């Protein structure tokens, strides 16, 4: 499941399948691409993998 989420956010390149957004094919090369399309990822371990670990949610 983590691999799927990382693929949806552009952190991992999928080895098969196709990602569609609103019925259109989508290729994400980086998290920046994902954010441009309105896709975000909230990591399970935000203190380890988050952008601002010292801040509360």
MMTF fields as JSON, N, C-alpha, C and O atoms, coordinates in Angstrom:
{
  "mmtfVersion": "1.0.0",
  "mmtfProducer": "UNKNOWN",
  "numBonds": 227,
  "numAtoms": 228,
  "numGroups": 57,
  "numChains": 1,
  "numModels": 1,
  "chainsPerModel": [1],
  "groupsPerChain": [57],
  "chainIdList": ["A"],
  "bondAtomList": [4, 2, 8, 6, 12, 10, 16, 14, 20, 18, 24, 22, 28, 26, 32, 30, 36, 34, 40, 38, 44, 42, 48, 46, 52, 50, 56, 54, 60, 58, 64, 62, 68, 66, 72, 70, 76, 74, 80, 78, 84, 82, 88, 86, 92, 90, 96, 94, 100, 98, 104, 102, 108, 106, 112, 110, 116, 114, 120, 118, 124, 122, 128, 126, 132, 130, 136, 134, 140, 138, 144, 142, 148, 146, 152, 150, 156, 154, 160, 158, 164, 162, 168, 166, 172, 170, 176, 174, 180, 178, 184, 182, 188, 186, 192, 190, 196, 194, 200, 198, 204, 202, 208, 206, 212, 210, 216, 214, 220, 218, 224, 222],
  "bondOrderList": [1, 1, 1, 1, 1, 1, 1, 1, 1, 1, 1, 1, 1, 1, 1, 1, 1, 1, 1, 1, 1, 1, 1, 1, 1, 1, 1, 1, 1, 1, 1, 1, 1, 1, 1, 1, 1, 1, 1, 1, 1, 1, 1, 1, 1, 1, 1, 1, 1, 1, 1, 1, 1, 1, 1, 1],
  "groupList": [{"groupName": "UNK", "atomNameList": ["N", "CA", "C", "O"], "elementList": ["N", "C", "C", "O"], "formalChargeList": [0, 0, 0, 0], "bondAtomList": [1, 0, 2, 1, 3, 2], "bondOrderList": [1, 1, 2], "singleLetterCode": "X", "chemCompType": "L-PEPTIDE LINKING"}],
  "groupTypeList": [0, 0, 0, 0, 0, 0, 0, 0, 0, 0, 0, 0, 0, 0, 0, 0, 0, 0, 0, 0, 0, 0, 0, 0, 0, 0, 0, 0, 0, 0, 0, 0, 0, 0, 0, 0, 0, 0, 0, 0, 0, 0, 0, 0, 0, 0, 0, 0, 0, 0, 0, 0, 0, 0, 0, 0, 0],
  "groupIdList": [1, 2, 3, 4, 5, 6, 7, 8, 9, 10, 11, 12, 13, 14, 15, 16, 17, 18, 19, 20, 21, 22, 23, 24, 25, 26, 27, 28, 29, 30, 31, 32, 33, 34, 35, 36, 37, 38, 39, 40, 41, 42, 43, 44, 45, 46, 47, 48, 49, 50, 51, 52, 53, 54, 55, 56, 57],
  "secStructList": [7, 2, 2, 2, 2, 2, 2, 2, 6, 6, 1, 1, 7, 7, 1, 1, 1, 7, 7, 3, 3, 6, 6, 3, 3, 7, 7, 7, 1, 1, 2, 2, 2, 2, 2, 2, 6, 6, 7, 7, 7, 7, 7, 6, 6, 2, 2, 2, 2, 7, 1, 7, 6, 6, 1, 7, 7],
  "xCoordList": [0.823, 0.0, 0.865, 0.529, 1.976, 2.851, 3.438, 3.6, 3.756, 4.315, 3.299, 3.654, 2.038, 0.981, 0.876, 0.824, 0.847, 0.734, 1.945, 1.805, 3.125, 4.33, 4.299, 4.772, 3.754, 3.61, 2.611, 2.83, 1.516, 0.506, 1.034, 0.512, 2.066, 2.64, 3.898, 4.491, 4.311, 5.47, 6.807, 7.853, 6.79, 8.041, 8.63, 9.849, 7.78, 8.211, 7.617, 6.482, 8.392, 7.87, 7.175, 7.791, 5.901, 5.2, 5.831, 6.256, 5.892, 6.479, 5.429, 5.775, 4.154, 3.085, 1.817, 1.727, 0.85, -0.42, -0.412, 0.569, -1.529, -1.705, -2.41, -3.349, -1.966, -2.576, -3.462, -3.012, -4.727, -5.672, -6.15, -6.402, -6.271, -6.835, -7.957, -7.718, -9.174, -10.354, -10.449, -10.829, -10.1, -10.198, -9.062, -9.058, -8.103, -6.976, -5.696, -5.471, -4.854, -3.585, -2.715, -2.664, -2.045, -1.207, 0.13, 0.176, 1.217, 2.557, 3.206, 3.407, 3.531, 4.163, 5.641, 6.003, 6.482, 7.922, 8.501, 9.63, 7.722, 8.208, 7.02, 5.907, 7.256, 6.188, 5.694, 4.524, 6.565, 6.161, 5.054, 4.087, 5.203, 4.161, 2.842, 1.777, 2.923, 1.714, 1.014, -0.205, 1.775, 1.2, 0.55, -0.512, 1.169, 0.588, -0.778, -1.618, -0.986, -2.268, -3.199, -4.237, -2.834, -3.693, -3.589, -4.482, -2.501, -2.303, -1.304, -0.237, -1.648, -0.766, -0.61, -1.423, 0.434, 0.69, 0.963, 1.843, 0.203, 0.451, 1.089, 0.415, 2.398, 3.09, 2.599, 2.214, 2.624, 2.224, 3.125, 2.648, 4.403, 5.375, 5.804, 6.908, 4.92, 5.206, 6.416, 7.073, 6.718, 7.886, 9.188, 10.194, 9.178, 10.363, 10.414, 11.475, 9.278, 9.242, 8.557, 8.458, 8.091, 7.351, 8.254, 9.47, 7.644, 8.399, 8.66, 9.691, 7.744, 7.885, 7.591, 6.53, 8.532, 8.269, 8.007, 7.374, 8.475, 8.297, 6.902, 6.501, 6.17, 4.846, 3.776, 3.901, 2.721, 1.613, 0.658, 0.721, -0.221, -1.196, -2.42, -3.368],
  "yCoordList": [-1.196, 0.0, 1.255, 2.238, 1.231, 2.402, 2.687, 3.845, 1.628, 1.81, 2.475, 3.325, 2.088, 2.692, 4.185, 5.003, 4.536, 5.947, 6.74, 7.869, 6.161, 6.854, 7.03, 8.045, 6.067, 6.189, 7.286, 8.059, 7.352, 8.379, 9.779, 10.758, 9.88, 11.186, 11.491, 12.556, 10.586, 10.852, 10.516, 10.887, 9.813, 9.425, 8.156, 7.981, 7.275, 6.033, 5.958, 6.379, 5.419, 5.205, 3.846, 2.835, 3.809, 2.52, 1.599, 2.059, 0.298, -0.642, -1.196, -1.84, -0.95, -1.361, -0.587, 0.057, -0.667, 0.01, 1.436, 1.909, 2.1, 3.456, 4.287, 3.816, 5.503, 6.427, 7.386, 8.029, 7.473, 8.374, 9.418, 9.109, 10.645, 11.722, 12.338, 12.884, 12.251, 12.72, 12.066, 12.71, 10.776, 10.016, 10.231, 9.634, 11.072, 11.365, 10.73, 10.76, 10.155, 9.583, 10.657, 11.801, 10.265, 11.199, 10.541, 9.427, 11.219, 10.729, 11.709, 12.878, 11.221, 12.059, 11.71, 10.564, 12.69, 12.459, 12.884, 12.525, 13.655, 14.142, 14.551, 14.715, 14.714, 15.217, 16.599, 16.93, 17.387, 18.706, 18.561, 19.322, 17.578, 17.31, 16.951, 17.411, 16.126, 15.711, 16.918, 17.056, 17.783, 18.968, 19.87, 20.441, 19.999, 20.817, 20.29, 21.045, 18.989, 18.376, 18.232, 17.576, 18.84, 18.813, 17.551, 17.257, 16.791, 15.549, 15.816, 16.382, 15.413, 15.598, 14.275, 13.365, 14.177, 12.972, 13.378, 14.195, 12.802, 13.002, 11.717, 10.691, 11.754, 10.523, 9.975, 10.72, 8.651, 7.977, 8.42, 8.705, 8.473, 8.896, 10.331, 10.569, 11.28, 12.659, 13.243, 14.141, 12.751, 13.27, 12.832, 13.537, 11.676, 11.177, 11.646, 12.043, 11.607, 11.889, 13.197, 13.528, 13.938, 15.168, 16.341, 16.281, 17.408, 18.595, 19.501, 20.171, 19.53, 20.378, 19.544, 19.689, 18.665, 17.718, 18.363, 17.745, 19.583, 20.21, 20.811, 21.116, 20.984, 21.592, 20.546, 19.385, 20.978, 20.059, 20.064, 20.938, 19.075, 18.985, 19.789, 19.85],
  "zCoordList": [0.0, 0.0, 0.0, -0.661, 0.737, 0.771, -0.603, -0.987, -1.343, -2.681, -3.599, -4.414, -3.467, -4.279, -3.98, -4.899, -2.709, -2.339, -2.805, -3.276, -2.677, -3.149, -4.663, -5.174, -5.379, -6.835, -7.183, -8.116, -6.43, -6.68, -6.403, -6.937, -5.573, -5.235, -6.043, -5.874, -6.907, -7.746, -7.113, -7.646, -5.975, -5.322, -5.922, -5.928, -6.424, -7.066, -8.462, -8.69, -9.392, -10.738, -10.757, -10.419, -11.149, -11.205, -12.246, -13.306, -11.948, -12.91, -13.872, -14.863, -13.586, -14.505, -14.155, -13.11, -15.05, -14.824, -15.346, -15.919, -15.132, -15.634, -14.574, -13.932, -14.392, -13.451, -14.236, -15.184, -13.832, -14.493, -13.495, -12.33, -13.956, -13.155, -13.977, -15.054, -13.47, -14.21, -15.581, -16.559, -15.649, -16.886, -17.873, -18.949, -17.524, -18.41, -17.856, -16.646, -18.729, -18.272, -17.613, -18.063, -16.552, -15.806, -15.524, -15.004, -15.862, -15.555, -14.595, -14.923, -13.407, -12.397, -12.318, -12.05, -12.548, -12.484, -11.145, -10.808, -10.377, -9.088, -8.219, -8.721, -6.917, -6.051, -6.503, -6.314, -7.085, -7.586, -8.635, -8.633, -9.531, -10.532, -9.847, -10.257, -8.801, -8.082, -7.465, -7.575, -6.823, -6.186, -7.233, -6.984, -8.384, -9.467, -9.906, -10.397, -9.721, -10.083, -8.877, -8.97, -7.754, -6.576, -5.749, -4.954, -5.921, -5.175, -4.054, -4.291, -2.843, -1.692, -0.956, -1.114, -0.157, 0.632, 2.071, 2.34, 2.99, 4.414, 4.904, 4.999, 5.222, 5.606, 6.94, 7.841, 7.038, 8.273, 9.425, 10.524, 9.17, 10.182, 9.882, 9.394, 10.179, 9.799, 10.53, 10.005, 11.725, 12.447, 11.782, 11.865, 11.125, 10.433, 8.989, 8.507, 8.285, 6.852, 6.495, 5.313, 7.462, 7.172, 6.839, 7.024, 6.346, 5.961, 7.155, 7.21, 8.107, 9.287, 10.53, 11.137, 10.916, 12.01, 13.368, 14.224, 13.584, 14.89, 15.065, 16.188, 13.982, 14.061, 14.351, 13.962, 15.042, 15.307, 14.118, 13.254, 14.094, 12.998, 13.353, 12.57]
}
